[in-house]
């Protein structure tokens, strides 16, 4: 089975890649001093777009932007076109085409270009053409996304891939090949000891949580070429491009790791050298790069006033509901202590409207009102410094756009059409109007996603769920009592995530 036809026989599952969102790319580029395009009004190209799920989520949230997806598989493009029609989204289009036949001069200029799960899985000539498209089509301040399997960490994963391929060499059915490959890792993990047992069991758990179609096209792909970061950086430079930043939550480097790297890298070495040493020390196995044109001036240590360029969001809430407390709890029960009064007030303001965001000046005004005083210039400067630190630590979010959604549950709950479509098609991750993704906890939540279409009140939703959800006979009475609270809580959580238009 050739690589091109394999996707028509086993289509790649519809997945969402939040790290490729134009808002995140624009935010990180702006953070580094690049005047990146406003994601609310931009032009985006995705190479290897699959069934269009990724672009569809972005297009629905950014109706004034334009999106174009290109893929080789006929089935992918047919599905993408069908989903876009069902959603009545008219700001995106799809092309079934080999990118080797794409002429960059006819595509026009793009603010953002995406190639996710692409670079490591295509022939060298296609990788070359992809970077030609980046070089020919990126706007002067445009940002590209490029992911790949990375050495040295993938060397360990290659062992698992080799074992699964060897074990299933005579298994023609794709899904049977995947299930049998995963099972041999389970058996190896049960038989191994010490560190080997840990590695095999970790690999088994990781693969068990993924779509089998994804595994077939990744671990069983006829082409799966990992790279060291420095190799990709050299390839980018050959096309007038450069590494910008890893598209992942920012977090301070481990001080001991930083000390080691500082002691070995040459004076004046670029960020690429530092990141390559990090890959060695952390044994990184996958990279999500943001790239840009070479020659752009970057500000690797942004000034505090950069926060004024963003909308700011935070899910931290005052601990135990104590207003004015210096202790906060995050969405995942992480704790944060903030002694600076204006910053603590700002976190309280943001926590009350999560997952919506506020521009910096509005946040200063509302935090000052909560304190009952006009903040001093010194306090405002300290707030900016604290917010920048919290962003770099991955504890709050910066955004470059605001979408229109409500965090209040309507009388007749109507989830956005995209979420209902994704729920109906069994997506593991659901995209929100705020640019986030979330994973439904159970079948009840997935059913609620489809039923909350604006035709039912909360009471009618409860009645419908009571009839549809299957529970053991001995638990029916308890379930009937608890269901109203479950539905109310779930609807509130969906609203907080930005799922109500």
VOGU-3710 file (C-alpha; in Angstrom, 3 decimals, decimal comma):
1> xxxxxxxxxx> 0,000/0,000/0,000  1,566/3,287/-1,073  1,741/6,224/1,298  -0,653/8,306/-0,811  -3,344/5,626/-1,050  -2,952/4,558/2,584  -4,762/7,734/3,682  -7,639/6,999/1,303  -7,994/3,501/2,770  -7,420/4,535/6,413
11> xxxxxxxxxx> -8,186/8,260/6,766  -6,282/10,167/9,405  -8,562/10,818/12,411  -10,045/14,264/12,819  -7,807/15,932/15,394  -7,320/19,431/16,771  -3,848/20,855/17,303  -4,118/23,823/19,633  -0,427/24,600/19,248  -1,099/25,534/15,592
21> xxxxxxxxxx> -3,829/28,089/16,413  -3,165/31,462/14,743  -3,791/33,127/18,112  -1,000/31,166/19,807  1,410/31,738/16,928  0,630/35,454/16,859  0,922/35,689/20,655  4,354/34,039/20,842  5,668/36,054/17,905  4,398/39,311/19,449
31> xxxxxxxxxx> 5,959/38,310/22,775  9,304/38,112/20,938  8,903/41,518/19,310  7,518/40,563/15,879  4,582/42,584/14,543  2,637/39,420/13,696  -0,760/39,542/12,025  -3,931/39,921/14,040  -5,377/36,377/14,160  -8,883/37,829/13,836
41> xxxxxxxxxx> -7,982/39,000/10,311  -5,305/36,806/8,803  -4,608/34,333/6,006  -3,626/30,744/6,879  -2,328/27,797/4,827  -2,111/24,214/6,136  -0,028/21,621/4,282  -1,280/18,089/4,906  -4,603/19,305/6,324  -6,184/15,829/6,660
51> xxxxxxxxxx> -9,964/15,975/6,938  -9,826/19,702/7,677  -10,776/19,406/11,364  -7,977/21,697/12,497  -8,711/24,499/10,041  -12,461/24,118/10,518  -12,096/24,833/14,238  -10,038/27,949/13,516  -12,295/29,170/10,715  -15,402/28,872/12,905
61> xxxxxxxxxx> -13,775/30,951/15,661  -12,168/33,490/13,273  -14,860/34,264/10,661  -12,996/37,269/9,197  -9,846/35,280/8,409  -9,180/33,069/5,377  -8,021/29,439/5,559  -6,744/27,113/2,822  -5,959/23,431/3,312  -3,994/21,179/0,950
71> xxxxxxxxxx> -3,841/17,380/1,139  -2,943/14,541/-1,215  -5,719/12,139/-0,158  -9,021/12,362/-2,068  -10,943/11,043/0,934  -9,485/13,688/3,264  -10,514/16,533/0,980  -13,980/15,028/0,429  -14,514/14,836/4,199  -13,104/18,335/4,756
81> xxxxxxxxxx> -15,436/19,803/2,138  -18,412/17,920/3,617  -17,707/19,112/7,179  -17,295/22,724/6,055  -20,637/22,542/4,235  -22,361/21,038/7,294  -20,970/23,853/9,413  -21,876/26,488/6,802  -18,390/27,925/7,175  -17,452/29,914/4,080
91> xxxxxxxxxx> -14,035/31,337/4,944  -12,045/28,195/4,147  -11,344/26,086/1,097  -9,563/22,820/0,389  -7,414/21,503/-2,446  -6,631/17,890/-3,316  -3,124/18,264/-4,638  0,418/16,955/-4,346  2,436/19,804/-2,857  5,190/18,991/-5,361
101> xxxxxxxxxx> 2,795/20,448/-7,941  2,062/23,593/-5,936  3,417/26,821/-7,381  4,190/29,193/-4,473  3,795/32,199/-6,763  0,119/31,355/-7,370  -0,789/30,790/-3,705  -0,343/34,349/-2,547  0,943/35,552/0,804  0,066/33,961/4,142
111> xxxxxxxxxx> 0,371/35,286/7,675  0,592/31,754/9,068  1,602/28,452/7,457  1,120/25,095/9,215  2,695/21,693/8,536  1,956/19,453/11,516  2,803/15,739/11,505  4,302/16,233/8,043  8,046/16,877/7,935  9,177/13,510/9,358
121> xxxxxxxxxx> 6,730/11,464/7,276  7,376/12,618/3,713  10,233/12,029/1,227  13,181/14,423/1,196  11,927/16,111/-1,976  8,591/16,913/-0,355  10,327/18,356/2,726  12,355/20,534/0,388  9,241/21,727/-1,442  7,479/22,473/1,835
131> xxxxxxxxxx> 10,244/24,861/2,899  10,182/26,440/-0,569  6,498/27,180/0,051  7,295/28,690/3,447  10,036/30,831/1,902  7,884/31,887/-1,039  4,558/32,450/0,696  5,203/33,698/4,247  4,387/37,371/4,725  7,365/39,517/5,824
141> xxxxxxxxxx> 6,306/39,111/9,465  4,632/35,760/8,837  4,950/32,807/11,192  5,244/29,143/10,275  4,587/26,009/12,307  6,702/22,903/11,688  6,679/19,724/13,774  8,849/16,611/13,572  10,019/13,570/15,490  13,177/14,603/17,317
151> xxxxxxxxxx> 16,391/12,899/18,289  17,717/11,925/20,757  14,456/10,980/22,487  12,938/9,284/19,463  15,797/6,770/19,389  14,048/4,969/22,261  10,667/5,181/20,522  12,222/3,790/17,319  12,873/0,570/19,220  9,151/0,219/19,933
161> xxxxxxxxxx> 8,278/1,020/16,308  10,775/-1,575/15,046  9,398/-4,226/17,395  5,783/-3,550/16,369  6,660/-3,587/12,657  8,666/-6,803/12,994  5,880/-8,507/14,945  3,184/-7,509/12,419  5,155/-7,850/9,176  2,732/-10,490/7,873
171> xxxxxxxxxx> -0,448/-8,785/9,136  -2,134/-7,039/6,169  -5,130/-5,455/7,920  -4,155/-1,955/9,154  -6,202/-1,933/12,366  -5,250/-5,513/13,231  -1,633/-4,523/12,646  -1,977/-1,690/15,145  -3,753/-3,719/17,818  -1,282/-6,592/17,490
181> xxxxxxxxxx> 1,648/-4,172/17,632  0,356/-2,547/20,813  -0,267/-5,975/22,342  3,323/-7,122/21,836  4,475/-4,060/23,802  2,049/-5,001/26,592  3,474/-8,531/26,703  7,044/-7,234/26,597  6,287/-4,893/29,477  4,923/-7,769/31,556
191> xxxxxxxxxx> 8,024/-9,869/30,880  10,724/-7,198/31,224  12,264/-5,979/34,456  13,650/-2,750/35,891  13,963/0,219/33,550  13,021/-1,867/30,503  9,707/-2,749/32,115  9,030/0,916/32,840  9,804/1,901/29,224  7,619/-0,789/27,666
201> xxxxxxxxxx> 4,719/-0,140/30,020  4,934/3,623/29,403  4,909/3,048/25,643  1,919/0,697/25,930  -0,060/3,231/27,983  0,791/6,062/25,598  -0,272/4,130/22,496  -3,434/2,825/24,163  -4,667/6,405/24,582  -4,269/7,325/20,901
211> xxxxxxxxxx> -6,407/6,751/17,820  -5,368/3,523/16,036  -5,514/5,382/12,701  -3,025/7,898/14,058  -0,680/5,101/15,146  -0,965/3,412/11,739  0,105/6,578/9,935  2,840/7,493/12,459  4,544/4,468/14,037  3,818/2,145/11,063
221> xxxxxxxxxx> 4,500/4,722/8,339  6,895/3,616/5,581  8,694/6,946/6,059  9,302/8,115/9,619  12,498/10,131/9,788  13,424/11,850/13,074  15,890/14,751/13,117  18,136/16,557/15,525  17,051/20,154/15,971  20,300/21,484/14,529
231> xxxxxxxxxx> 19,652/19,536/11,306  16,254/21,174/10,847  17,700/24,585/11,752  20,315/24,170/8,992  17,589/23,189/6,531  15,601/26,281/7,471  18,636/28,551/7,045  19,174/27,194/3,540  15,745/28,616/2,676  16,146/31,979/4,406
241> xxxxxxxxxx> 14,157/30,878/7,450  14,977/30,628/11,140  13,882/28,946/14,354  11,760/31,288/16,466  10,488/29,408/19,542  9,025/26,078/20,605  5,241/26,281/20,320  4,487/25,060/23,821  3,653/26,663/27,173  6,569/28,788/28,266
251> xxxxxxxxxx> 8,266/27,737/31,489  11,544/28,686/33,116  14,384/26,247/32,481  15,584/24,095/35,346  18,338/26,203/36,992  20,744/23,271/37,206  20,192/22,418/33,534  20,687/26,055/32,547  23,911/26,192/34,563  25,295/23,142/32,738
261> xxxxxxxxxx> 24,387/24,553/29,332  25,870/27,957/30,169  29,127/26,243/31,110  29,526/24,392/27,804  28,084/26,530/24,998  30,353/29,072/23,294  29,925/32,736/24,163  27,353/34,349/21,915  25,826/31,032/20,826  22,292/31,372/19,495
271> xxxxxxxxxx> 19,066/30,062/20,970  19,268/27,089/18,585  22,447/25,831/20,268  20,922/26,164/23,721  17,768/24,363/22,609  19,795/21,532/21,078  21,584/20,950/24,381  18,196/20,997/26,111  17,030/18,278/23,721  20,044/16,149/24,648
281> xxxxxxxxxx> 19,607/16,628/28,399  15,802/16,289/28,412  15,819/13,493/25,801  13,138/15,294/23,789  11,380/13,132/21,195  9,117/15,621/19,407  9,407/19,236/18,369  6,745/21,856/17,562  8,673/24,773/16,047  7,547/28,244/15,173
291> xxxxxxxxxx> 9,670/29,662/12,382  9,975/33,015/10,620  12,022/34,734/7,951  15,695/35,146/8,709  16,690/38,724/9,469  13,687/39,666/11,591  14,701/41,478/14,764  13,727/39,504/17,865  13,471/40,596/21,478  14,426/37,458/23,405
301> xxxxxxxxxx> 13,972/39,232/26,764  10,758/41,264/26,363  10,160/44,432/28,354  7,315/44,423/30,880  5,176/46,775/28,792  4,731/44,041/26,163  1,745/42,860/28,254  -0,222/45,801/26,833  -0,288/43,994/23,466  -2,385/41,122/24,817
311> xxxxxxxxxx> -5,699/40,045/26,203  -5,022/38,266/29,487  -6,815/35,182/30,846  -6,394/33,152/34,017  -8,299/30,315/35,638  -6,852/30,876/39,111  -9,465/31,434/41,833  -8,972/32,737/45,392  -8,424/29,743/47,676  -11,489/28,626/49,626
321> xxxxxxxxxx> -13,435/31,453/47,959  -11,813/34,029/50,232  -11,956/37,356/48,429  -8,692/39,247/48,668  -6,746/36,116/49,604  -3,104/35,888/48,531  -3,482/32,150/47,845  -5,024/30,964/44,576  -5,985/27,594/43,091  -5,690/26,891/39,399
331> xxxxxxxxxx> -7,968/24,870/37,078  -5,887/21,753/37,757  -5,681/22,361/41,508  -2,224/23,920/41,264  -1,529/26,571/43,885  -0,171/30,087/43,514  0,623/32,630/46,212  0,615/36,289/45,255  1,488/38,878/47,899  1,294/41,919/45,592
341> xxxxxxxxxx> -2,231/43,342/46,203  -2,872/44,674/42,689  -1,767/41,399/41,072  -3,873/39,390/43,529  -6,869/41,577/42,686  -6,175/41,128/38,955  -6,114/37,335/39,351  -9,431/37,510/41,223  -10,966/39,586/38,423  -9,737/37,170/35,743
351> xxxxxxxxxx> -10,779/34,110/37,717  -14,327/35,446/37,964  -14,682/35,660/34,152  -12,620/32,602/33,137  -12,228/31,640/30,274  -12,811/35,123/28,914  -9,978/37,633/28,858  -9,315/41,339/29,399  -6,863/43,817/27,864  -4,245/45,090/30,290
361> xxxxxxxxxx> -5,677/48,586/30,821  -9,161/47,210/31,548  -7,661/44,686/33,941  -5,801/47,465/35,791  -9,037/49,442/36,103  -11,114/46,541/37,418  -8,395/45,342/39,800  -8,035/48,887/41,149  -11,806/49,132/41,658  -11,730/45,885/43,605
371> xxxxxxxxxx> -9,069/47,364/45,879  -11,006/50,616/46,165  -8,124/52,829/45,038  -6,436/54,106/41,909  -3,258/52,041/41,307  0,041/53,921/41,356  2,405/53,848/38,386  4,769/51,702/40,468  2,018/49,171/41,208  0,974/49,035/37,548
381> xxxxxxxxxx> 4,588/48,380/36,551  4,824/45,615/39,158  1,589/44,086/37,881  2,973/44,028/34,332  6,175/42,366/35,556  4,234/39,759/37,527  1,897/38,952/34,642  4,831/38,516/32,280  6,505/36,172/34,763  3,300/34,140/35,192
391> xxxxxxxxxx> 2,905/33,860/31,410  6,491/32,672/31,000  5,868/30,126/33,757  2,818/28,805/31,877  0,429/29,822/34,676  -1,681/32,402/32,835  -2,547/32,936/29,185  -1,940/35,775/26,762  -4,096/36,112/23,654  -4,192/38,383/20,637
401> xxxxxxxxxx> -7,932/38,257/20,029  -11,239/37,952/21,835  -14,106/35,837/20,582  -17,748/36,519/21,340  -19,139/33,947/23,735  -21,004/33,915/27,025  -20,005/32,120/30,208  -23,653/32,154/31,401  -25,828/29,103/30,697  -28,804/30,135/28,497
411> xxxxxxxxxx> -32,353/29,093/29,381  -32,296/26,803/26,352  -28,620/25,788/26,182  -27,274/25,865/22,633  -23,678/24,842/22,267  -21,792/26,231/19,279  -22,372/24,208/16,125  -18,720/23,199/15,833  -18,696/21,546/19,262  -21,894/19,651/18,464
421> xxxxxxxxxx> -20,445/18,465/15,135  -17,224/17,343/16,797  -19,173/15,554/19,538  -21,361/13,767/16,984  -18,305/12,592/15,044  -16,632/11,248/18,185  -13,726/13,696/18,432  -11,676/13,114/21,551  -10,936/16,829/21,833  -13,561/19,532/21,361
431> xxxxxxxxxx> -12,627/23,065/20,285  -14,102/26,105/21,971  -14,879/29,608/20,774  -12,135/30,893/23,057  -9,476/29,020/21,104  -9,053/26,243/23,678  -9,649/22,511/23,457  -11,023/20,151/26,063  -11,558/16,400/26,343  -15,059/15,275/27,433
441> xxxxxxxxxx> -14,842/13,203/30,602  -17,450/10,557/29,785  -20,298/9,474/27,499  -22,823/11,596/29,397  -20,900/14,761/28,528  -20,629/13,688/24,889  -24,370/13,048/24,743  -25,035/16,431/26,312  -22,877/18,038/23,601  -25,257/16,748/20,944
451> xxxxxxxxxx> -28,525/17,379/22,831  -27,795/20,989/23,829  -28,863/22,443/20,473  -31,140/25,214/21,770  -34,384/23,258/21,502  -34,462/22,013/25,120  -34,458/23,636/28,529  -32,152/22,301/31,236  -35,085/20,345/32,689  -35,821/18,789/29,302
461> xxxxxxxxxx> -32,148/17,899/28,876  -32,254/16,126/32,247  -35,351/14,153/31,190  -33,751/13,189/27,866  -30,552/12,041/29,545  -32,496/10,069/32,124  -34,044/8,065/29,269  -30,887/7,674/27,177  -28,084/7,033/29,675  -27,742/3,372/30,547
471> xxxxxxxxxx> -26,985/2,647/34,210  -27,178/-0,595/36,219  -30,592/-1,261/37,772  -29,233/-0,940/41,302  -27,897/2,579/40,559  -30,910/4,032/38,711  -32,504/5,670/41,753  -29,226/7,269/42,853  -28,496/8,404/39,279  -31,949/10,018/38,967
481> xxxxxxxxxx> -31,340/12,019/42,131  -27,837/13,158/41,165  -28,508/13,847/37,462  -29,864/17,435/37,840  -26,746/18,499/39,731  -24,519/16,711/37,211  -26,205/18,465/34,287  -26,110/21,906/35,932  -22,432/21,499/36,816  -21,530/20,214/33,363
491> xxxxxxxxxx> -23,369/23,027/31,576  -21,596/25,584/33,788  -18,235/23,998/32,965  -19,010/23,996/29,230  -20,006/27,667/29,473  -16,795/28,524/31,309  -14,820/26,860/28,538  -16,438/29,082/25,892  -18,862/26,691/24,206  -21,978/28,865/24,191
501> x> -22,182/31,337/21,331
//
